Amino acid sequence: MRRRTKRDLVILVSIVAIVAGIVLFKGWGDRNQLADRMATIRKQTEQERKSEGLELLQWPVLQKTTGTIKKGPTFDPKLEALDKQRVDIVGFMVPLEEFREMTEFLLLPLPIECYFCQSPPMRDVMIIQMAKGKSTKLFREPVLINGTLTLNRGAGTKFFYTISEADLGPGKKGGELTQKDVAPQHMAPGHQPTNDELVKPMAPPAPAKLQ
């Protein structure tokens, strides 16, 4: 009887391990599919803007940046040529400190849901500072940013790039932007996401025209 109980326990542990492995693998696959889908949406938006004659700052140029906070960044020559120039770029909004009427926020090539437990590489993070007297809500869709690019040099720089005096609009010309509500747990430092939180996108609210 004792031998049978031990055998049943081994079988149960094996089943749990297999199921856990399947869940983790599925979660990894779902996250990759979601990232690919968001990247496709951004690239399609960029292509539409380029077809209208708008010259965009491209994320692959930014992603050629090397370096660390400790050592400081080294920029691609194509990016160096745009320093202190007004540029246009399409990306996804991420809160910095404020979550509603934001005067500054981060722009990334891909969206993230949990703002304290997902860390993109430094070369993918751009800080956006709105024009004086302007603020913005947080939106789900890709946005088009126009402003003055500054490349932040030297050791200890917290953000490699800044766009200041920025204006914001829908990524797609004539498009709509929907406000993104942030779950309270995602506003708290130290929050550890569940697998479901990382995999499942939040249900979209009804669209509203950007004012």
C-alpha positions as CSV (number, residue, x, y, z in Angstrom):
1,M,0.0,0.0,0.0
2,R,2.9,2.3,0.9
3,R,4.6,1.6,-2.4
4,R,1.4,2.3,-4.3
5,T,1.0,5.7,-2.5
6,K,4.6,6.6,-3.3
7,R,4.1,5.7,-7.0
8,D,0.8,7.8,-7.2
9,L,2.7,10.7,-5.6
10,V,5.5,10.5,-8.2
11,I,2.9,10.3,-11.0
12,L,1.0,13.4,-9.6
13,V,4.3,15.4,-9.3
14,S,5.2,14.5,-12.9
15,I,1.8,15.6,-14.2
16,V,2.0,18.9,-12.4
17,A,5.5,19.5,-13.8
18,I,4.3,18.7,-17.3
19,V,1.3,21.0,-17.0
20,A,3.4,23.8,-15.6
21,G,5.8,23.5,-18.5
22,I,3.0,23.7,-21.0
23,V,1.5,26.8,-19.3
24,L,4.9,28.5,-19.2
25,F,5.7,27.6,-22.9
26,K,2.2,28.9,-24.0
27,G,2.6,32.1,-22.0
28,W,6.0,32.7,-23.7
29,G,4.5,32.0,-27.1
30,D,1.5,34.3,-26.4
31,R,3.7,37.1,-25.3
32,N,5.8,36.8,-28.4
33,Q,2.7,36.8,-30.6
34,L,1.4,39.9,-28.9
35,A,4.7,41.7,-29.3
36,D,4.8,40.7,-33.0
37,R,1.3,42.0,-33.5
38,M,2.0,45.3,-31.8
39,A,5.2,45.7,-33.8
40,T,3.2,45.1,-37.0
41,I,0.6,47.7,-36.1
42,R,3.4,50.3,-35.5
43,K,5.2,49.5,-38.7
44,Q,2.0,49.7,-40.7
45,T,1.3,53.1,-39.1
46,E,4.8,54.3,-40.0
47,Q,4.5,53.1,-43.5
48,E,1.2,54.9,-44.0
49,R,2.8,58.2,-42.7
50,K,5.8,57.7,-45.0
51,S,3.5,57.2,-48.0
52,E,2.0,60.6,-47.2
53,G,5.5,62.1,-47.4
54,L,6.3,62.4,-43.7
55,E,9.9,61.7,-42.9
56,L,10.0,59.7,-39.6
57,L,12.7,59.0,-37.1
58,Q,13.0,55.2,-37.3
59,W,13.4,52.9,-34.3
60,P,16.1,50.8,-35.9
61,V,18.3,53.9,-36.0
62,L,17.7,54.5,-32.3
63,Q,18.4,50.8,-31.6
64,K,21.9,51.1,-33.0
65,T,22.7,53.1,-29.9
66,T,25.2,51.3,-27.6
67,G,26.3,52.0,-24.0
68,T,25.0,51.9,-20.5
69,I,23.9,54.4,-17.9
70,K,27.2,54.1,-16.2
71,K,29.4,54.6,-19.3
72,G,27.0,56.8,-21.3
73,P,25.6,56.2,-24.8
74,T,27.3,56.1,-28.3
75,F,24.9,57.1,-31.1
76,D,24.7,56.1,-34.8
77,P,25.9,58.9,-37.2
78,K,22.4,59.1,-38.7
79,L,21.0,59.9,-35.3
80,E,23.8,62.3,-34.5
81,A,22.8,64.4,-37.5
82,L,19.3,64.8,-36.0
83,D,20.4,66.2,-32.7
84,K,18.6,69.5,-31.8
85,Q,16.4,69.0,-34.8
86,R,12.6,68.7,-34.9
87,V,11.6,65.1,-35.7
88,D,8.5,63.0,-36.1
89,I,8.3,59.5,-34.6
90,V,5.6,56.9,-34.1
91,G,5.5,54.8,-30.9
92,F,3.5,53.6,-27.8
93,M,3.1,55.7,-24.7
94,V,4.3,54.5,-21.3
95,P,3.7,56.6,-18.1
96,L,6.8,58.0,-16.3
97,E,5.3,59.3,-13.0
98,E,1.8,60.6,-13.8
99,F,-0.9,58.3,-15.2
100,R,-3.5,60.8,-16.3
101,E,-2.8,64.4,-17.3
102,M,0.8,63.8,-18.3
103,T,3.3,66.6,-19.1
104,E,6.0,64.0,-19.8
105,F,6.0,60.3,-20.5
106,L,8.0,57.6,-22.2
107,L,7.8,56.5,-25.8
108,L,8.6,52.9,-26.8
109,P,8.5,50.8,-30.0
110,L,6.3,48.3,-28.1
111,P,3.7,48.8,-25.4
112,I,4.1,47.3,-21.9
113,E,1.3,46.7,-19.4
114,C,3.1,46.7,-16.0
115,Y,5.2,49.8,-15.7
116,F,7.4,48.6,-12.7
117,C,8.0,45.0,-13.7
118,Q,8.9,45.1,-17.4
119,S,12.1,46.9,-18.3
120,P,12.9,47.6,-22.0
121,P,16.5,48.2,-23.1
122,M,17.8,51.7,-22.7
123,R,18.1,52.2,-26.5
124,D,14.3,51.6,-26.8
125,V,13.3,54.3,-24.2
126,M,12.7,57.9,-25.2
127,I,11.4,60.6,-22.8
128,I,8.8,62.9,-24.2
129,Q,8.2,66.4,-22.7
130,M,5.0,68.1,-23.9
131,A,5.0,71.7,-25.1
132,K,4.5,74.3,-22.4
133,G,1.0,74.4,-21.1
134,K,0.0,71.1,-22.7
135,S,-0.7,67.7,-21.2
136,T,-2.1,64.4,-22.4
137,K,-3.9,61.3,-21.4
138,L,-2.5,57.8,-21.8
139,F,-3.5,56.2,-25.1
140,R,-3.5,52.6,-26.4
141,E,-2.8,53.1,-30.0
142,P,0.5,54.2,-31.6
143,V,0.9,58.0,-31.4
144,L,2.7,60.5,-33.7
145,I,5.1,62.7,-31.8
146,N,6.6,65.9,-33.2
147,G,9.2,67.8,-31.2
148,T,12.9,68.7,-30.7
149,L,15.2,65.7,-30.3
150,T,18.1,66.0,-27.8
151,L,20.7,63.3,-27.5
152,N,21.8,63.0,-23.9
153,R,25.5,62.3,-23.6
154,G,27.9,61.4,-20.9
155,A,28.2,58.9,-18.0
156,G,25.2,58.7,-15.7
157,T,22.6,59.9,-18.2
158,K,19.2,58.4,-17.2
159,F,17.6,58.6,-20.7
160,F,19.6,58.5,-23.9
161,Y,17.1,60.6,-25.9
162,T,14.6,63.4,-25.1
163,I,12.0,65.0,-27.3
164,S,10.9,68.4,-25.9
165,E,8.3,70.9,-26.9
166,A,6.3,67.9,-28.1
167,D,2.9,67.8,-29.8
168,L,1.0,64.5,-30.0
169,G,-1.7,63.1,-32.3
170,P,-3.0,59.8,-33.6
171,G,-0.4,57.7,-35.4
172,K,-2.7,57.2,-38.3
173,K,-3.8,60.4,-40.1
174,G,-7.4,61.1,-39.1
175,G,-7.3,58.2,-36.7
176,E,-8.8,57.8,-33.3
177,L,-7.1,57.4,-29.9
178,T,-8.7,55.5,-27.0
179,Q,-7.7,56.3,-23.5
180,K,-5.9,53.5,-21.7
181,D,-7.0,52.8,-18.1
182,V,-4.2,51.5,-15.8
183,A,-5.0,48.8,-13.2
184,P,-4.0,50.1,-9.7
185,Q,-1.5,47.2,-9.1
186,H,0.4,48.3,-12.2
187,M,1.0,51.8,-10.7
188,A,2.8,50.4,-7.6
189,P,6.5,49.8,-7.6
190,G,7.4,46.2,-6.7
191,H,4.3,44.7,-8.3
192,Q,5.0,41.2,-9.6
193,P,2.8,40.3,-12.6
194,T,0.9,37.1,-12.9
195,N,1.2,35.1,-16.1
196,D,-2.3,36.1,-17.2
197,E,-1.4,39.8,-16.7
198,L,1.6,39.5,-19.0
199,V,-0.2,37.5,-21.7
200,K,-3.7,39.0,-21.9
201,P,-4.2,42.6,-23.3
202,M,-6.8,44.7,-21.5
203,A,-10.2,44.9,-23.1
204,P,-10.4,48.1,-25.2
205,P,-12.8,50.8,-24.2
206,A,-15.2,52.5,-26.7
207,P,-13.1,54.7,-29.1
208,A,-13.3,58.5,-28.7
209,K,-12.1,61.2,-31.0
210,L,-8.9,62.9,-29.8
211,Q,-9.7,66.5,-28.9
